[in-house]
Amino acid sequence: MEHEEIVKRNLELMNDFMQVAFKDVSLLERIPRGAQVVILPDDDPELRAINEGMAARMVQRGEQVVVIRMERPAKPRIEMELLSA
């Protein structure tokens, strides 16, 4: 997948997440300050694999990563997990 397509799809995922998060602010409160956020789309296996690799590399570098598993398109279902090195 081309870099531009990865960025486009991730921006769409972040937009969907933020729409839900603004309705349920507790989701945002669960993200530690300074943590990196990586969304794993349940309905896009190719992007999910790319984002899993990105999250793993961030953890290896010692970064704190919040992984958000999200289902699209109708009503996103969100599950969050904090990963730390």
C-alpha positions as CSV (number, residue, x, y, z in Angstrom):
1,M,0.0,0.0,0.0
2,E,1.3,3.4,-0.9
3,H,2.3,5.9,1.9
4,E,-0.4,8.4,0.8
5,E,-3.1,5.7,1.0
6,I,-1.9,4.7,4.5
7,V,-2.1,8.3,5.7
8,K,-5.5,8.8,4.1
9,R,-7.0,5.7,5.7
10,N,-5.5,6.5,9.1
11,L,-6.9,10.0,8.9
12,E,-10.3,8.6,8.2
13,L,-10.0,6.2,11.2
14,M,-8.9,9.0,13.5
15,N,-11.9,11.1,12.3
16,D,-14.3,8.3,13.1
17,F,-12.7,7.8,16.5
18,M,-12.8,11.5,17.4
19,Q,-16.5,11.6,16.5
20,V,-17.2,8.8,19.0
21,A,-14.7,10.2,21.5
22,F,-16.4,13.7,21.6
23,K,-19.6,11.9,22.6
24,D,-17.8,9.8,25.2
25,V,-15.0,11.9,26.6
26,S,-14.0,9.1,28.9
27,L,-12.3,7.5,25.9
28,L,-9.9,10.5,25.6
29,E,-9.3,10.6,29.3
30,R,-7.9,7.0,29.1
31,I,-5.1,8.1,26.8
32,P,-2.0,9.1,28.9
33,R,-0.4,12.4,28.1
34,G,2.4,11.9,25.6
35,A,1.2,8.5,24.5
36,Q,1.1,7.6,20.8
37,V,-2.3,6.5,19.5
38,V,-2.5,3.7,16.9
39,I,-5.9,2.5,15.5
40,L,-6.3,-1.1,14.4
41,P,-9.3,-1.3,12.1
42,D,-11.1,-4.7,12.4
43,D,-12.5,-4.2,8.9
44,D,-9.3,-3.5,7.0
45,P,-6.8,-6.3,7.5
46,E,-4.1,-4.7,5.3
47,L,-4.1,-1.4,7.2
48,R,-4.4,-3.3,10.5
49,A,-1.2,-5.2,9.8
50,I,0.7,-2.0,8.8
51,N,-0.5,-0.3,12.0
52,E,0.3,-3.3,14.2
53,G,3.9,-3.1,12.9
54,M,4.1,0.6,13.5
55,A,2.8,0.1,17.1
56,A,5.4,-2.7,17.7
57,R,8.2,-0.5,16.4
58,M,7.1,2.4,18.7
59,V,7.1,0.1,21.8
60,Q,10.5,-1.2,20.9
61,R,11.8,2.4,20.9
62,G,10.4,2.7,24.4
63,E,7.4,4.8,23.5
64,Q,4.0,4.5,25.3
65,V,1.4,3.4,22.8
66,V,-2.4,3.2,23.1
67,V,-3.8,0.7,20.7
68,I,-7.4,1.3,19.7
69,R,-9.3,-1.5,18.1
70,M,-12.1,-0.2,16.0
71,E,-14.9,-1.6,13.9
72,R,-16.4,0.5,11.1
73,P,-18.5,1.6,9.2
74,A,-21.9,2.0,10.8
75,K,-21.4,2.6,14.5
76,P,-17.7,2.2,15.5
77,R,-17.0,-0.2,18.3
78,I,-14.0,0.8,20.3
79,E,-11.7,-1.2,22.6
80,M,-8.5,0.4,24.0
81,E,-5.3,-1.1,25.4
82,L,-2.2,0.7,26.8
83,L,1.1,-0.8,25.6
84,S,4.4,0.2,27.3
85,A,7.9,-0.9,26.9
